[in-house]
């Protein structure tokens, strides 16, 4: 039931899933939002929505580092 934006993204997901099953990466997630700029209200009262980056994949390495990937 997963949907991908491109064939390249689907192929990368399959590869990362194999790495996760092998224990080489941990906690594989897809389409993870990162809020870059919080919602704001201008002095004029106008509201601005937050700026959000949607990462294709996020996972952890066994050493504890977090990896954020965007497939192009």
N, C-alpha and C positions, 0 to 999 in steps of 0.2 A: 503493500500500500504506500510505498514511498514515491514521491515525485521529484524529479530532478530538472534543473533548468537547461541542462545540456548533456550530451553523450559523454563529454569529458568529465563532468561532475559525477555522473553515474559510475564511470570507470574508476575514478579516484575513490569513491565511496566503497566500491567492491574491494579495491586494494587495501584501503585502511581497515575494512572489516576483517580481512585475512590477518593483518598485523595485530588487530585487537584479539582475535581468537588465539593467536600464537603468543600473546602476552607481551608483545613488543611495544604496544601502546595501550593506554587505559582510558576509560570513560569517553569513548567516541560519541560525539554529538554533532548534529547538523542543524543549519539555519539558526545559529545562536545570535541573539541581539546584544549589541553593546551600545549603551547610551554614551555618546560622545559629548554632547552638550545638553544639559538639563533644560526642561521647559522654562521659559522666562516670560516676565511681563515687563514691557517697555515702560519708560516714564509716562508715555502718552496713554498707557492702559491697554495697549494692544498686546494680545497674548501670542507667544511664539511656541510652536510645538518643539519637543525635544528632537535633536538630531541623532539618529540611530544608524549604526553600521550593522549589517546582517552578515555575519561570517558564514561561509559555506560549511566549514568543519572546525571543530575544536576538540582537542584531545590532550591527554597528559602523557609524558614520557615516564618510564620507571624511575628516573632520577628526580621527578617531581616538577620538571619544567612544563609549562603550558604552551601548546602550539595552536595558533590560529591560522587557518588556511582559507584562501579565496582562489577558486579555480577559474582560470581564464582560457 
